Amino acid sequence: MGELKFGQVGIANLRLKRLDGPGLQRELADKVRHAPQLFDRAPVVLDLSHLGALPDAGTVQSLLEHIRQAGLIPVGLAYGTSENEQLARSLGLPLFAKFRAAYERAGGEPMVATPPPPSREPAPVPPAAAAPPAAAPAPSAATLHLDQPVRSGQQVYARGGDLVLNKLVANGAEVIADGSIHVYGPLRGRALAGAMGDEKARIYCREFHAELVSIAGHYRVFEAIPDDLRGHPVQVGLDGDKLVIARL
């Protein structure tokens, strides 16, 4: 007999805005090529809620194959209507209720995911300033504080709140938060804030050397850090769909 438990698994949400399998494959393959550590063989959930109409099973099956050919692994459909559930059943795929909060309301407007209750896992951070932080807001009960370095190969996830890191985030390390991330040492690895879709999340760090930063799924990979950002205190946020990185 085996022991079955539910744990924390990082799954990307792929939101389709048009039915173009070959174009989707090219776009995803480009992402895999530029950030293989993040995207190569990454599990993805397919979100069909932004299409004009729900496609038939044959069309979705073709899309899933294009996603596989790009180097990612589709594992299910995002939570949606009863028709979406029927489609998932016909394809032999699960629906992921975890993504329900980020889905459209009945009126069609997307809503921001509500953070779950705090847990003892990696957590996000409050806004920092240039050198010593200037009057950062008081952390919430859900904030996860970490006083030791995050080493290469390690991952820290703050579920339902901010993540505050007082030491180095090394190359090859990954820090994730449902809220904001505050790094009071050098940020050399990957930082992903707003992991459940919070577009108001931010990343603050004292020394910017990041491999990748992401807010609510909008990301930027750095093969070379721009001179005006390297080693400086920065703030990362979203302006609409655009990821904005600015010095503090």
C-alpha positions in Angstrom: 0.0 0.0 0.0 1.1 3.6 -0.7 0.6 6.7 1.3 -1.3 9.4 -0.6 -0.9 13.0 0.5 -1.5 16.5 -1.0 1.6 18.6 -1.1 2.9 21.9 -2.6 3.5 21.6 -6.3 4.4 24.5 -8.6 2.2 24.4 -11.7 2.1 27.1 -14.3 -1.2 28.5 -15.6 -1.2 28.9 -19.4 -3.9 31.3 -20.4 -4.9 31.1 -24.1 -6.2 34.1 -25.9 -6.4 32.6 -29.4 -6.4 29.2 -31.1 -3.1 29.0 -32.9 -1.4 25.7 -32.1 1.8 26.2 -34.2 2.2 29.8 -32.9 1.7 28.7 -29.3 4.3 26.0 -29.8 6.9 28.5 -31.2 6.2 30.9 -28.3 6.5 28.3 -25.6 9.6 26.7 -27.2 11.2 30.1 -27.1 10.5 30.5 -23.4 11.9 27.0 -22.7 15.0 27.9 -24.7 15.6 31.1 -22.8 14.8 29.7 -19.3 15.2 25.9 -19.3 15.5 25.6 -15.6 12.1 27.2 -15.2 10.1 25.9 -18.1 11.7 22.7 -19.4 9.2 19.8 -18.7 7.3 22.2 -16.4 3.7 21.1 -15.6 1.1 23.5 -17.0 -2.7 23.8 -16.5 -4.5 25.1 -19.6 -6.8 28.1 -19.1 -9.4 28.4 -21.9 -11.5 31.1 -20.1 -10.3 34.0 -22.3 -11.3 32.4 -25.6 -14.4 33.6 -27.3 -15.9 30.1 -27.2 -14.9 26.8 -25.7 -13.1 24.7 -28.3 -14.0 21.1 -29.0 -12.1 18.2 -27.6 -10.2 17.6 -30.9 -8.9 21.2 -31.0 -7.8 21.1 -27.4 -6.1 17.7 -27.9 -4.1 19.3 -30.7 -3.2 22.3 -28.5 -2.0 19.9 -25.8 0.2 18.1 -28.3 1.7 21.5 -29.4 2.4 22.3 -25.7 4.2 18.9 -25.3 6.2 19.5 -28.5 7.4 22.8 -27.0 8.9 21.1 -24.0 6.2 21.6 -21.3 3.8 19.0 -19.9 0.1 19.8 -19.8 -1.5 18.2 -16.7 -5.1 19.4 -16.7 -7.5 22.3 -17.4 -8.1 25.2 -15.1 -11.4 25.4 -13.2 -14.2 26.8 -15.2 -17.8 26.2 -16.2 -19.7 22.8 -16.3 -19.0 22.7 -20.1 -15.3 23.0 -19.2 -15.6 20.2 -16.8 -17.3 18.0 -19.4 -14.5 18.8 -21.8 -11.9 17.9 -19.3 -13.6 14.5 -18.6 -13.8 13.8 -22.4 -10.0 14.4 -22.6 -9.3 12.3 -19.5 -7.8 15.3 -17.7 -8.4 16.8 -14.2 -9.8 20.2 -13.4 -7.6 22.2 -11.0 -9.8 23.9 -8.4 -6.7 25.5 -7.0 -6.9 28.0 -9.8 -10.6 28.8 -9.2 -9.9 32.0 -7.3 -8.0 33.6 -10.2 -10.8 32.9 -12.7 -13.5 35.2 -14.2 -16.5 36.2 -12.2 -19.9 35.7 -13.7 -19.7 39.2 -15.2 -16.5 38.3 -17.1 -14.0 40.4 -15.1 -11.0 38.5 -13.8 -10.6 38.6 -10.0 -7.4 38.5 -7.9 -6.9 35.3 -6.0 -7.6 35.6 -2.3 -4.6 34.4 -0.3 -5.2 31.3 1.8 -4.6 31.2 5.5 -1.0 31.4 6.7 1.1 28.3 7.0 4.7 27.6 8.0 6.2 27.6 4.6 8.4 30.1 2.8 6.8 33.6 2.9 6.8 37.0 1.1 8.3 40.4 2.1 7.4 44.0 2.9 8.7 46.9 0.6 12.3 47.7 1.3 14.2 50.9 0.5 17.6 51.5 -1.1 20.1 50.9 1.6 18.7 50.2 5.0 15.0 49.8 4.4 13.1 53.1 4.9 10.0 52.6 7.0 8.8 49.2 5.6 5.2 48.4 6.4 4.5 46.2 9.4 4.5 42.5 8.3 1.3 40.6 8.4 0.7 37.4 10.4 1.2 35.5 7.1 4.6 36.9 6.5 7.4 34.3 6.5 10.8 35.5 7.7 14.0 33.6 6.9 17.3 34.5 8.6 19.6 32.1 6.8 20.9 32.2 3.1 18.9 30.3 0.4 21.5 28.1 -1.2 21.8 26.9 -4.8 19.2 24.2 -5.5 16.9 25.3 -2.6 13.4 26.6 -2.9 11.5 28.6 -0.4 7.7 29.3 -0.8 5.6 31.6 1.3 2.0 30.6 1.0 -0.6 33.2 1.6 1.6 36.1 2.4 4.9 37.9 2.0 8.4 36.5 2.1 11.2 38.4 4.0 14.7 37.2 3.5 17.6 38.7 5.5 20.4 36.9 3.7 21.7 36.0 0.3 19.5 34.2 -2.4 22.2 32.3 -4.3 22.5 31.5 -8.0 20.3 28.5 -8.7 18.0 29.1 -5.7 14.3 30.0 -6.0 12.1 32.1 -3.7 8.4 32.2 -4.2 5.6 34.1 -2.5 1.8 34.5 -2.9 2.4 38.1 -1.8 5.6 40.3 -2.1 9.2 39.3 -1.7 11.7 41.4 0.2 15.4 40.5 0.0 17.7 42.4 2.3 20.8 40.8 0.9 21.9 40.0 -2.7 19.3 38.4 -5.0 21.2 36.1 -7.3 18.7 33.4 -8.0 15.0 33.4 -9.1 12.3 35.4 -7.4 8.6 34.8 -8.2 6.0 37.0 -6.3 2.3 37.0 -6.7 2.4 33.2 -7.3 -1.4 32.8 -7.1 -2.0 35.7 -9.4 -1.8 38.8 -7.2 -0.8 41.5 -9.7 -0.2 44.0 -6.9 2.7 42.0 -5.5 6.2 43.4 -5.6 9.8 42.3 -5.3 12.2 44.5 -3.4 15.9 43.7 -3.1 19.0 45.5 -1.8 21.5 44.0 -4.4 20.1 43.0 -7.8 21.8 40.1 -9.6 18.8 38.0 -10.4 18.6 35.2 -12.9 14.8 35.7 -13.2 12.1 37.8 -11.7 8.3 37.2 -12.0 5.2 39.0 -10.8 1.8 37.1 -11.2 3.3 35.0 -14.1 4.9 37.9 -15.9 8.6 37.3 -15.9 11.9 38.4 -17.2 15.1 36.3 -17.6 18.5 37.9 -17.3 21.4 36.5 -19.3 23.2 39.8 -18.5 22.1 42.3 -15.9 21.9 45.9 -17.2 24.6 48.1 -15.8 22.1 50.5 -14.3 20.5 47.7 -12.3 23.4 45.4 -11.4 24.2 45.4 -7.7 21.7 48.2 -6.9 18.6 48.3 -4.8 15.6 47.7 -7.1 11.8 47.4 -7.0 10.0 45.0 -9.4 6.3 45.4 -10.1 3.6 45.3 -12.8 2.3 48.2 -14.9 -0.6 46.6 -16.7 0.9 43.5 -18.4 4.4 45.0 -18.4 7.0 44.0 -15.9 8.8 47.1 -14.6 12.2 47.1 -12.8 13.3 50.4 -11.3 16.1 51.4 -8.9 15.2 52.5 -5.4 
